[in-house]
Amino acid sequence: MNIKEFSAASASTKALNPGIFGAPPEAIPPATPAAPARGHKKMNKTEREYSLFLDAEIKESLIVRWEYEGITLRWADMKYTPDFFVVARPGRFKCIEVKGGHIWDRDIVRFKGARHYWPEFEFEMWQKSAGEWRRLH
């Protein structure tokens, strides 16, 4: 790719991703979780319920957008895909993990490992148990 091709590609990327390149948050379209990305599973009932909280936060302008399984973090020989990747505002990102009644030890290890290795992101883990939501981490 020569410099002209790179510049043209860069301009089209900016047009498709205005929030990354300084546009106001209201210019960024909300996520549409109805069609999961290729290779991603569909949301389970607990994740769908949590997504309603995120939709409410968008309406209240507390966050800009969210994506279901929108990012995979890799380090050493580990990888972690949070349930929700949230843009709180340009330059501030959250990785949110949602759990039901049971949590596997390996899930805690990956969550804490990613939180330690990737301090640029905020991390939250929420659990719904006995009909109540509580933040674990």
Secondary structure as the mmCIF struct_conf table of DSSP 4:
data_model
#
loop_
_struct_conf.conf_type_id
_struct_conf.id
_struct_conf.beg_label_comp_id
_struct_conf.beg_label_asym_id
_struct_conf.beg_label_seq_id
_struct_conf.end_label_comp_id
_struct_conf.end_label_asym_id
_struct_conf.end_label_seq_id
HELX_RH_AL_P HELX_RH_AL_P1 ILE A 3 LEU A 16
HELX_RH_3T_P HELX_RH_3T_P1 PRO A 18 PHE A 21
TURN_TY1_P TURN_TY1_P1 GLY A 22 GLY A 22
HELX_RH_3T_P HELX_RH_3T_P2 PRO A 25 ALA A 27
BEND BEND1 ILE A 28 ILE A 28
HELX_LH_PP_P HELX_LH_PP_P1 PRO A 29 ALA A 31
TURN_TY1_P TURN_TY1_P2 PRO A 33 ALA A 34
BEND BEND2 ALA A 35 ALA A 35
HELX_LH_PP_P HELX_LH_PP_P2 PRO A 36 ALA A 37
TURN_TY1_P TURN_TY1_P3 ARG A 38 GLY A 39
HELX_LH_PP_P HELX_LH_PP_P3 HIS A 40 MET A 43
HELX_RH_AL_P HELX_RH_AL_P2 LYS A 45 LYS A 59
TURN_TY1_P TURN_TY1_P4 GLU A 60 SER A 61
BEND BEND3 LEU A 62 LEU A 62
BEND BEND4 VAL A 64 VAL A 64
STRN STRN1 ARG A 65 TYR A 68
TURN_TY1_P TURN_TY1_P5 GLU A 69 GLU A 69
STRN STRN2 LEU A 73 TRP A 75
TURN_TY1_P TURN_TY1_P6 ALA A 76 ASP A 77
STRN STRN3 MET A 78 TYR A 80
BEND BEND5 ASP A 83 ASP A 83
STRN STRN4 PHE A 84 ARG A 89
TURN_TY1_P TURN_TY1_P7 PRO A 90 GLY A 91
STRN STRN5 ARG A 92 LYS A 99
BEND BEND6 GLY A 101 GLY A 101
HELX_RH_AL_P HELX_RH_AL_P3 ASP A 105 TYR A 117
TURN_TY1_P TURN_TY1_P8 PRO A 119 GLU A 120
BEND BEND7 PHE A 121 PHE A 121
STRN STRN6 GLU A 122 SER A 129
TURN_TY1_P TURN_TY1_P9 ALA A 130 GLY A 131
STRN STRN7 GLU A 132 ARG A 135
#
